[in-house]
Amino acid sequence: MNGQPELYKVLDELNIPFEYYEHPAVPTIEEAKKYWVDLVATHCKNIFFRNHKGNRHYLVILEHTRALAIHDLEKRLKQGKLSFASTKRMLKYLGLTPGSVSPFGLINDKENHVHVYIDENLKKSEKISFHPNINTASLVISYKDFERFLEWTGNGFEYLELY
């Protein structure tokens, strides 16, 4: 199976069943859509940000068709200007590379530095899909199991109504 072996170990330890789908590398949502035909799940956009000082990092998760009003998010978080985190920061905090950003990367954030914001609308999902820390596969898990995984990571997370 493609993906980070440690992730599969964690999912097994947490008794989180998953559906595994292998596909060619998909660095963008547009590319990924071609391979989601048989995946019955809510597909997500995962965006990794840093604040203007570079001392705080955020993973924002929303349904893939939704747009994110970054300026609105900046005002609500009161962290100054947000910008996309660099590849170097992505590797440091999530152990991931661009095109493979996933909340499953939180297994690599041993110091629980990254705070997660989840679009409130995702709570309506029965199943949800993410890359297993590489963009050549997708995993589908239940939304309840996704929440259990987030609790296990120890990273702070909260729901926001994202616009």
N, C-alpha and C positions, 0 to 999 in steps of 0.2 A: 504494500500500500504506500502511496505517495504521502508525504507529510512527515512531521516531526514525531519520531518514535515515542518520545516522552509524553506527547499529547495522547496518543492511543493508550499508553499505560495509565495516565490520569483518568481518562474516560472509563477504562476498565475498572479501576479502583473505586470510582464513584458509581459504578453500575449504570452508566449512561449508554444506552444502545444508540447506534447511529446507522444511517444508510450512507454508503460510500459510493461516490461517482467519480471516475477518473476521466480526464479530458485533456486536450492540449493546453499549454500555458495560455492563460487569459488575463492579461494585465489590466484590462478595463472592463467596466460593466457591459459595454456594447459587445465586446468579444464574448464575455461570459454568457450573455443571453442566448447565444447560439446553442449552448450545451445544457440549458436549463429546461429544455422541452419536457423531459421525463421526471424532473424534480418537483414534487408536490410540496412546496414550502415557500415561506416568505424569504425572498432574497434581499440581502442587505448591502448597503454602502457603508464602509468603515473608513472614517477619516481621522488621521492622527495629527493633532495640533500641538503647538507650544504657545505659551503666553509671550508677551513682548520682552520679558526679562530672560526667558529661556529656562526658568527654574521650575515651571509647572508644565505638565503634559497631559493631554486629554485625548481619549478615544471616543469619537462620536459615532453612534450607530443609528442608522435610519433605513427605512425601506428604500430599495434601490431606485424607485421612480421619483422619490421626493427630492425636492431641491432644499438646500440648507441656506438660510439667511444668516450668513456669518456675522454681519454687523449687529443683528439682533442678538445673536448668541454672545457676542462680545459684551454688549450692554448688560445682559442678564448675568454673566459670570463675573463681571467687574474685575477682569484681569488685564485690562488694556487690550491692545491689538492682538488678535490671534493670527498666527500664520501656520502654514503647513510645516510640520517638523521635517528636518532634513533626513536623508538616508542614514547618516551617521547616528542621529538620535533614535531613529526607528530601530536600528540594529542594537543600540545600547539598551533601550528600555523594553523593546518587544521581541528582539531577536529576529526581526522580519525585514524583508526588502520591499521596495515599492511594488505594488501590484499583488502583494500577498497579505496585506493588512487584514487582520482578523482578531476578534477578541480571544481566540485561542492562544494568541501570542502572549497573553497575560501570564501564562505559565513560566515565561522567561523573565518576568518582572519580579525578581526575588525580594525587592525592597518595597513593593507595592506603591511605586512612585506614580503610576498612571491612574488618573481618575476617569471613570467611564460615564458618559451621558448617553442615555438610550431614549429614543423617541417614544413617547407615551403610546403612540399608535401600534407599536410592535407587540404590546401586551395582548392584542386581539389575535395574534398568530397562534396557530396550533403547533406548527413546525417552523423551523428557521434553519437557514443554511449559511455556512461559512467555509472558507478554505481551511484546510488543516495545516496552516502556516506555510503553505506553498500553493502557488496558483495553478497547479496541474491536477487538482482534485477538489471536490466539494463534499462536505459532510452535512447531513440533515439530522437534526435532533429535535426533540420536543421542546417547546418554549419553556415548560416547567423545568426540564433538565438543563436548559441554558441558564436559567436563574440559579439553579443549584451549583452549576459550574462557576458562575460569577461569585457566589457566596464562598465557595472553596478557595478561590484565588486570593481572597483577602484584600483585593483592591476595592476602593470605594466606588460605588456606582449609584446613580440616581436617574429617575425618569424626568424628562422635560417634555413639554409640548413644543416640539420644534416646528418652525415655520419655514 
